[in-house]
Amino acid sequence: MVSECSEDVRLRLKKIEGQIRGLQRMIEQGKDCSEVIHQLRAASKALDKVGFIILTHRIRECAERGEVEGSGTDRLIEESMKLFLSLS
C-alpha cells in the first residue's frame, strides 16, 4: 500500500479507536440507547470507509504497476467486486 494511503488509513483507524472508546464510556455511563446506536453507526461507517480506501488504493496500485493486462484485468475486477460487496 502506498505510504500516504497507509498514513491516511492509520489516522482514520486512530479516530475510530477513539470513537469505540467513547462508545464504551457511553455504555458504562448508561447513556440512552439511541445515542449509543447513533455513535455506533458513525464508527461503523468510518470503518467501512477505511475498507473502501484500502480497496481503491489496491486497484490503483495494480493498474499503475501494469498488473491488470489481459486476463489479469478480469481477475482484478472480480476480486475487487467481491471485496467491494463484502464491505457493503
HELIX and SHEET records of a PDB file:
HELIX    1   1 SER A    3  GLU A   28  1                                  26    
HELIX    2   2 CYS A   33  ARG A   65  1                                  33    
HELIX    3   3 SER A   71  LEU A   87  1                                  17    
END                                                                             
